[in-house]
Amino acid sequence: MHDLVIRGGKIVDGTGDDAFIGDVAIKGGIIVEIANHAKGETAGAAARDIDADGLLITPGWVDIHTHYDAQATWDPYLTPSSWHGVTTCVMGNCGVGFAPAKPDEREVLIDLMEGVEDIPGAALTEGMEWSWETFPEYLDALEAKPHAIDFGCQVPHGAVRTYVMGERGVANEDATAGDIAAMAKIVREGLEAGAMGFSTSRTSIHKSKSGEHVPGTYAAMDEVFGIGSALNQAGAGVFQMAIEHHEADDNFPWMKKLAQETGRPVLFNLVQPDKAPDKWRDMLKLLEEAGEENIPIYGQTAGRPVGLLFNWQASVHPFMLCATWQAMKELPWEEKYKKLKEPATRRAMCDDDVHFWDDFVNMMMVGHHKMFPLGEEQDYEPSAEMSVEGLSKTTGQDPREIAYDALMRDNGEGIIYFPLFNYTHGDLNVLHELIMHPRTGLSLSDGGAHCATIADGSIPTFMITHWTRDRTRGEKISLEKMVRMQTHDTARLFSLNDRGVLAPGYRADVNVIDYDKLKLGRAHLAWDLPTGAKRYVQRAEGYVATVVAGVPIYENGVETGALPGKLLRGAQATPMKQAAE
Ligand SMILES: [Zn+2]
């Protein structure tokens, strides 16, 4: 007798093979049988059946770029990811995290996370119990708490450098040979305790709240390779990094050498920045060459533009540097809203001189060609006419007024979508090439981070709705291919070889989806973090059930209360019974 059988659904099994109608039978948290109806097979009796007639059955999504390092201590559901069918996530990306940490360094790490990832510091201070000092103790603390989904952690450079070098580390001074040896030792201990890898930031965009770059941003090559040797010695883990996007090709030679010398996967964030809009082509070529030499280096690509969401109460909006706004920014929202409704405030803000010293800031304030008011239907691939600039051309209205009025919609809760990266040419065709490339991996949803700036934790749902079903402005991607990309392929990048495929012996992490009805909810701000701190939330409709280790954790969008998830300690072995790979 099986524990659970999901019956009669369209099975897209994560291998990329054609879908078929059948049953998925589960026992003891493992898939024990896949029955193909066309071959006359049916799964035997079970304690419980889920009727999947007319529905899609897929492996649970594996999201490898999240930042739940703090949230995992207070939120068993790791939302928004689990709302979007994610059953395994990897956190500790981009060099930021909370272990190791001495008690007097906690503030520094919180400051860093708040600045780099826009996770409210108060929520971090209040939400975390800090019952650890070392990285292995941190893993133990996480493991002791119940979770709905599986997750793995990476050792963050920022924390390691701060731990070993103290203020010198935070100030990005050069590491001595002794510092490097100490850091490598900590990383190795972390890997041996089950870390999924090591992460670092080398981009000037990532700054702590007090304006310092992430410790390690300017780490010299002896430090990078010294730490890399720990991965080599442990024979485990990936080396993940956020790099300066427009200088990605300059960095490629040493990143490639690092992958070659350590023999471990090197993953770097690969996006199309407006500043260097064609560099991605060079990068794909370099990745191909490395692939031909069997060197394990991969680009991490987002499934849609990194989408800033402007809103009066968000972290960023195009009027935030106006003198008029600055004068009212400390007021409670009700009073602010009252003022915003006054024609005089609107006039003053639209007339304010808004050209700034910094290109990047300037683009966000007056880049009207990249501002798209989000309507009821959330269009993540809008055409140029839908931009504030486009609307201004059609109507003759001042673009500042159009932006202002868009934010005033819905009682002052209107949202403007600002595709920061991957949208230079105004569509997702570049992204299509990037994500289809064999040397890239789907990533960069940033679940748990950039709380009041973006809501890309919903990307796994978007990959299905937009790329396989709704896209009208270019090529689509087959459902079979897309499912494989965010299950099998992402899992394999981290050697999670026991999941991402629906086949006997594999973990029973499964999504049951009403494909026709699958839909992203509206992104909106909520004040649901510890201390009532804010974040964007965006849910989805159409996930009929999400199953982790054979146990439904959500049914029709409602939590079941079951918490079968666990901390992943390192690579996971390929099941013996491998029928489908
Ligand atoms: Zn990140």
Residues whose N, C-alpha, C, O or C-beta is under 5 A from the ligand:
A	BS01	ZN	N93 C94
